[in-house]
Amino acid sequence: MDLQLKGRRILITGASSGIGLATARMLAAEGARLALCARDEDRLRAAITDLAEMTDVVTASCDVTDRASVNAFVDDAVGRLGGLDGMVCNAGRSLMRTLDETTDDEIRDEFDLKIFGALNVIRAGRKALADSDSASIVIVNAILSRQPELRLAVTAAARAGLLNLSRSLAGDLAPEGIRVNSVLLGLVDTGQWHRRYQESGSEHDFDTWSADIARDRGIALGRFGTADELAFPVTTLLSPLNSYMTGATLDVGGGVHRYV
């Protein structure tokens, strides 16, 4: 199927690894032109060397919580690509702590990253997106936003705020022809989980270790997801073929959600 993304100009934050990188690769294969950022631009460039041979790619080091840094990146991307048709707000992390273990500064940092990490980028790209004939924003969030866990108390609260904000943005931006949708992920096999595996000192290999966690968390499919499995719904939401979908959420968590 042709997703009609050839030549479309898409911006992705947190693009040096995981879901951001997988989405960039999928979009490049569809012929999209890309603006990619991460905190470490050298790492980003090393990760996407093959993409530069496939399509136009703009890269930058960017702190998504710093509005000036975001504005500079987005302005450069719009100038070099000649506009903007879509964006993927993907920068994020999880803070594996109970509420009692989390400092006030860490709480502020989590809300800053989750809320302003998306809002800064959307504000900076809003005018360019409004000039597109099929503008789409995809916010990568988590099922955690709808069913909190004590081990991720602050992250869950921040992600719930982001989900609520996403729905408000969908209403605010619809008159400008900009769609806003969310993809809610469950447990995904990314660098964060591999670091936790190394820190665990487990005698099992990663697949066995992660399968045990999947069972403990009640994931129906019994395993973690992959970055590509998340990148596909993100990519399809950017497609003009999804032109009547806004304010929606897609759960991609292997059946881990417990709410109706």
Wavefront OBJ file of the C-alpha trace (Angstrom):
o trace
v 0.000 0.000 0.000
v 1.199 3.493 -0.853
v 0.878 5.594 2.318
v 1.262 8.787 0.250
v 4.230 9.904 2.339
v 6.708 10.377 -0.501
v 8.125 13.886 -0.327
v 6.307 14.641 2.930
v 8.421 16.586 5.413
v 8.395 14.949 8.847
v 10.124 16.058 12.053
v 10.984 13.523 14.776
v 12.332 14.182 18.259
v 14.316 11.574 20.170
v 15.405 10.049 16.864
v 18.796 8.541 17.718
v 17.474 5.188 18.956
v 14.415 3.082 19.710
v 11.031 4.099 18.365
v 12.249 7.439 16.984
v 14.979 5.802 14.907
v 12.715 2.963 13.756
v 10.090 5.507 12.653
v 12.717 7.516 10.766
v 13.807 4.384 8.901
v 10.221 3.465 8.027
v 9.454 6.964 6.799
v 12.645 7.099 4.742
v 11.620 3.849 3.064
v 8.310 5.557 2.174
v 10.201 8.452 0.599
v 9.556 11.058 3.313
v 12.057 13.859 3.914
v 13.202 14.081 7.522
v 14.228 16.498 10.260
v 15.653 14.555 13.193
v 16.903 15.665 16.575
v 18.351 14.166 19.728
v 20.368 15.435 22.645
v 23.542 13.844 21.213
v 23.824 14.832 17.545
v 26.978 12.756 16.988
v 25.154 9.634 18.140
v 22.195 10.572 15.959
v 24.335 11.021 12.851
v 26.102 7.723 13.468
v 22.729 5.954 13.731
v 21.322 7.345 10.473
v 24.263 7.195 8.074
v 22.284 4.944 5.706
v 19.234 7.232 5.715
v 21.150 10.113 4.154
v 21.550 7.947 1.046
v 17.790 7.361 0.871
v 16.305 10.817 1.431
v 16.916 14.394 2.587
v 17.796 14.451 6.282
v 18.279 17.455 8.567
v 19.824 16.716 11.973
v 20.388 18.756 15.112
v 21.220 18.523 18.777
v 18.151 19.733 20.632
v 16.912 19.905 24.211
v 13.134 19.665 23.819
v 12.596 21.267 27.241
v 14.449 24.394 26.079
v 12.144 26.525 23.938
v 14.996 28.463 22.295
v 16.745 25.220 21.331
v 13.524 23.832 19.864
v 12.753 27.026 17.941
v 16.222 27.012 16.376
v 15.880 23.371 15.292
v 12.378 23.747 13.878
v 13.176 27.003 12.058
v 16.228 25.398 10.464
v 14.260 22.292 9.490
v 11.420 24.290 7.938
v 13.879 26.448 6.020
v 15.893 23.538 4.659
v 12.956 21.265 3.864
v 10.720 24.063 2.607
v 7.941 23.410 5.088
v 6.557 20.765 7.412
v 3.822 18.156 6.983
v 4.116 16.146 10.172
v 5.889 15.677 13.450
v 6.472 12.869 15.913
v 6.890 13.982 19.525
v 8.875 11.047 20.820
v 11.516 12.356 23.241
v 11.036 10.825 26.667
v 12.106 8.425 29.378
v 10.673 6.580 32.354
v 11.592 7.193 35.983
v 11.459 3.830 37.758
v 10.801 5.083 41.286
v 7.978 5.052 43.786
v 6.600 8.417 44.844
v 8.451 8.270 48.164
v 11.742 7.646 46.344
v 11.356 10.646 44.012
v 12.639 14.137 44.812
v 10.721 17.316 44.064
v 13.271 18.281 41.409
v 12.836 14.913 39.704
v 9.062 15.391 39.704
v 9.440 18.811 38.063
v 11.867 17.388 35.502
v 9.449 14.613 34.555
v 6.557 17.012 33.970
v 8.848 19.414 32.119
v 10.022 16.692 29.745
v 6.630 15.096 29.126
v 4.575 18.308 28.767
v 6.986 20.891 27.385
v 8.912 18.243 25.456
v 5.864 17.999 23.198
v 4.350 21.467 23.602
v 7.543 23.341 22.691
v 7.895 21.413 19.440
v 4.235 21.791 18.490
v 4.260 25.526 19.182
v 7.398 25.978 17.087
v 6.044 23.987 14.130
v 2.405 25.080 14.245
v 2.570 27.755 11.537
v 4.460 25.525 9.112
v 2.076 22.637 9.736
v -0.932 24.879 9.134
v 0.448 25.606 5.640
v 0.460 21.871 4.784
v -2.420 20.257 2.903
v -2.299 17.243 5.249
v -0.689 18.044 8.589
v -0.368 15.413 11.288
v 1.146 15.306 14.776
v 1.746 11.980 16.509
v 2.537 12.031 20.216
v 4.270 8.917 21.477
v 2.895 8.293 24.958
v 2.288 5.199 27.093
v -0.532 2.998 28.329
v 0.831 4.061 31.708
v -1.062 7.328 31.134
v -4.329 5.425 31.702
v -3.325 2.833 34.289
v -0.639 4.053 36.704
v 1.881 1.836 38.460
v 3.392 2.508 41.879
v 6.879 1.813 40.483
v 6.421 4.619 37.934
v 4.210 6.988 39.901
v 5.541 10.340 38.668
v 6.067 9.222 35.085
v 2.486 7.908 35.019
v 1.131 11.211 36.304
v 3.125 13.223 33.754
v 2.036 10.941 30.923
v -1.610 11.268 32.000
v -1.226 15.032 31.773
v 0.286 14.684 28.289
v -2.604 12.495 27.127
v -5.135 15.044 28.351
v -3.152 17.844 26.694
v -3.064 15.880 23.432
v -6.852 15.761 23.325
v -7.019 19.513 23.933
v -4.482 20.147 21.176
v -6.524 18.032 18.759
v -9.470 20.344 19.312
v -7.411 23.539 19.179
v -5.540 22.661 15.995
v -8.324 20.994 14.004
v -9.572 24.308 12.504
v -6.062 24.783 11.082
v -6.154 21.382 9.409
v -3.682 19.832 11.859
v -4.510 16.374 13.214
v -3.196 15.265 16.622
v -3.204 11.617 17.677
v -1.423 9.555 20.331
v 0.196 6.136 20.281
v 0.239 4.518 23.718
v 3.036 2.015 24.107
v 3.446 -0.793 26.577
v 6.780 -2.456 27.292
v 9.116 -2.085 24.334
v 12.517 -3.684 23.794
v 14.635 -0.505 23.795
v 17.915 0.650 25.276
v 16.295 1.573 28.586
v 15.227 -2.017 29.206
v 18.614 -3.401 28.168
v 20.273 -1.081 30.689
v 17.899 -2.323 33.384
v 18.716 -5.893 32.388
v 22.450 -5.235 32.790
v 21.858 -3.578 36.164
v 19.707 -6.501 37.362
v 22.594 -8.966 37.353
v 20.203 -11.667 36.133
v 21.643 -15.112 35.333
v 19.164 -15.428 32.444
v 19.481 -14.058 28.920
v 17.528 -10.925 27.989
v 14.696 -12.808 26.244
v 14.027 -14.989 29.296
v 14.388 -12.072 31.705
v 12.031 -9.851 29.691
v 9.491 -12.674 29.220
v 9.325 -13.047 33.017
v 8.607 -9.321 33.311
v 5.975 -9.562 30.567
v 4.179 -12.305 32.498
v 4.441 -10.338 35.738
v 2.949 -7.243 34.040
v 0.090 -9.227 32.495
v 1.054 -8.752 28.833
v -1.268 -11.090 26.928
v 1.248 -11.787 24.145
v 3.895 -12.714 26.723
v 6.748 -10.565 25.433
v 8.020 -7.031 24.950
v 7.188 -5.190 21.751
v 9.802 -4.079 19.245
v 10.572 -0.575 18.029
v 9.363 -1.495 14.538
v 6.015 -2.637 15.944
v 5.551 0.857 17.383
v 6.943 2.657 14.348
v 4.291 1.189 12.050
v 1.213 2.761 13.722
v 3.126 6.027 14.138
v 3.922 6.043 10.425
v 0.367 5.238 9.357
v -1.047 8.035 11.530
v 1.156 10.476 9.606
v -0.313 9.322 6.301
v -2.842 11.514 4.442
v -4.918 8.322 4.172
v -5.713 8.824 7.887
v -7.126 12.282 7.209
v -10.302 11.781 9.290
v -8.572 10.647 12.496
v -7.760 13.179 15.201
v -7.918 13.186 18.989
v -7.549 9.396 18.946
v -5.304 7.018 20.874
v -3.918 3.700 19.677
v -2.832 1.150 22.297
v 0.183 -0.855 21.175
v 1.041 -2.925 24.227
v 0.519 -6.576 23.493
v -2.741 -6.630 25.444
v -1.374 -5.188 28.690
v -4.155 -2.646 29.180
v -6.612 -3.438 31.956
v -9.134 -0.675 31.360
v -12.199 -1.007 29.092
l 1 2 3 4 5 6 7 8 9 10 11 12 13 14 15 16 17 18 19 20 21 22 23 24 25 26 27 28 29 30 31 32 33 34 35 36 37 38 39 40 41 42 43 44 45 46 47 48 49 50 51 52 53 54 55 56 57 58 59 60 61 62 63 64 65 66 67 68 69 70 71 72 73 74 75 76 77 78 79 80 81 82 83 84 85 86 87 88 89 90 91 92 93 94 95 96 97 98 99 100 101 102 103 104 105 106 107 108 109 110 111 112 113 114 115 116 117 118 119 120 121 122 123 124 125 126 127 128 129 130 131 132 133 134 135 136 137 138 139 140 141 142 143 144 145 146 147 148 149 150 151 152 153 154 155 156 157 158 159 160 161 162 163 164 165 166 167 168 169 170 171 172 173 174 175 176 177 178 179 180 181 182 183 184 185 186 187 188 189 190 191 192 193 194 195 196 197 198 199 200 201 202 203 204 205 206 207 208 209 210 211 212 213 214 215 216 217 218 219 220 221 222 223 224 225 226 227 228 229 230 231 232 233 234 235 236 237 238 239 240 241 242 243 244 245 246 247 248 249 250 251 252 253 254 255 256 257 258 259 260
